[in-house]
Amino acid sequence: MSNGWPTGFRVMVTGHRDVRGQRAEVVRHALERILSKLKERNPDGLVAISGMAVGTDIEFAEVALGLGCRLVAAIPTDTQEE
């Protein structure tokens, strides 16, 4: 860790919340392909940063964890406006 953050290549994804059914499968497949390639090119590992919102953010977090990436959940605070 450096300055409280895990070391490695950092990647973040954000997208739509309405990701269900076939659309979710397409998104998941694309994320798996992209993260797998990034992982191959970065031997120090990947750090996935996700806002953890329903939809693409959660799909990204699940794929990243499934590939053995470290995950940082960048969640909102009590003082953040809606």
C-alpha positions as CSV (number, residue, x, y, z in Angstrom):
1,M,0.0,0.0,0.0
2,S,1.1,3.5,-0.7
3,N,-0.6,6.4,1.0
4,G,-3.4,4.1,2.1
5,W,-4.1,2.8,-1.5
6,P,-3.2,-0.7,-2.7
7,T,-0.4,-0.6,-5.3
8,G,-1.0,-1.7,-8.9
9,F,-2.6,-0.3,-12.1
10,R,-5.8,1.4,-11.1
11,V,-8.9,1.2,-13.3
12,M,-12.4,2.5,-12.7
13,V,-15.7,2.0,-14.6
14,T,-19.0,3.8,-14.4
15,G,-22.1,3.2,-16.4
16,H,-25.8,2.8,-16.4
17,R,-27.9,1.5,-13.5
18,D,-30.4,-0.3,-15.7
19,V,-28.3,-3.3,-16.7
20,R,-30.3,-6.5,-16.7
21,G,-30.8,-9.6,-18.7
22,Q,-29.0,-9.8,-22.0
23,R,-27.6,-6.3,-21.5
24,A,-25.9,-7.4,-18.3
25,E,-24.4,-10.4,-20.0
26,V,-22.9,-8.2,-22.7
27,V,-21.5,-5.8,-20.1
28,R,-20.1,-8.6,-18.0
29,H,-18.4,-10.2,-21.0
30,A,-16.9,-6.9,-22.1
31,L,-15.6,-6.2,-18.6
32,E,-14.1,-9.7,-18.3
33,R,-12.3,-9.3,-21.7
34,I,-11.0,-5.8,-20.8
35,L,-9.9,-6.6,-17.3
36,S,-8.2,-9.9,-18.3
37,K,-6.1,-8.0,-20.9
38,L,-5.2,-5.3,-18.4
39,K,-4.3,-7.9,-15.8
40,E,-2.0,-9.7,-18.3
41,R,-0.2,-6.3,-19.1
42,N,0.2,-5.3,-15.5
43,P,2.1,-7.9,-13.5
44,D,1.9,-5.8,-10.4
45,G,-1.8,-6.4,-10.4
46,L,-5.0,-4.4,-10.9
47,V,-6.8,-2.2,-8.4
48,A,-10.5,-1.9,-9.4
49,I,-12.2,1.2,-8.1
50,S,-16.0,1.1,-8.0
51,G,-18.7,3.5,-6.9
52,M,-20.7,0.3,-6.0
53,A,-24.0,1.6,-7.6
54,V,-26.5,-0.9,-8.8
55,G,-25.9,-1.9,-12.4
56,T,-22.5,-1.5,-14.2
57,D,-20.6,-0.5,-11.1
58,I,-21.6,-3.8,-9.3
59,E,-21.0,-5.9,-12.5
60,F,-17.5,-4.3,-12.7
61,A,-16.8,-5.0,-9.0
62,E,-17.9,-8.7,-9.3
63,V,-15.9,-9.3,-12.4
64,A,-12.8,-7.7,-10.9
65,L,-13.0,-9.8,-7.7
66,G,-13.6,-12.9,-9.8
67,L,-10.4,-12.3,-11.7
68,G,-8.5,-11.8,-8.4
69,C,-8.2,-8.0,-8.6
70,R,-8.1,-5.9,-5.5
71,L,-11.2,-3.8,-5.1
72,V,-11.6,-0.3,-3.6
73,A,-15.3,0.7,-2.9
74,A,-15.6,4.5,-3.4
75,I,-18.9,4.9,-1.6
76,P,-20.7,8.2,-1.0
77,T,-20.6,9.9,2.4
78,D,-23.5,11.1,4.5
79,T,-22.8,14.6,3.4
80,Q,-22.9,13.9,-0.4
81,E,-25.8,15.5,-2.2
82,E,-28.2,13.2,-4.1
